[in-house]
Amino acid sequence: MFESDFDRLSYYYKCKWAREPQLRQYVSFGVITPEEYEKIVGQKYE
């Protein structure tokens, strides 16, 4: 269904199945990049 983790997490975020703290964890695990986090959330990754 999803071509990448970025696509999957973007969808989850839009559906409110994932929140910012969870996405920050995915960045720390190396699943998505800080730049991808910023594209999904619309806020700077800190």
Secondary structure, 3 states (H helix, E strand, C coil): CCCCHHHHHHHHHHCCCCCHHHHHHHHHCCCCCHHHHHHHHCCCCC
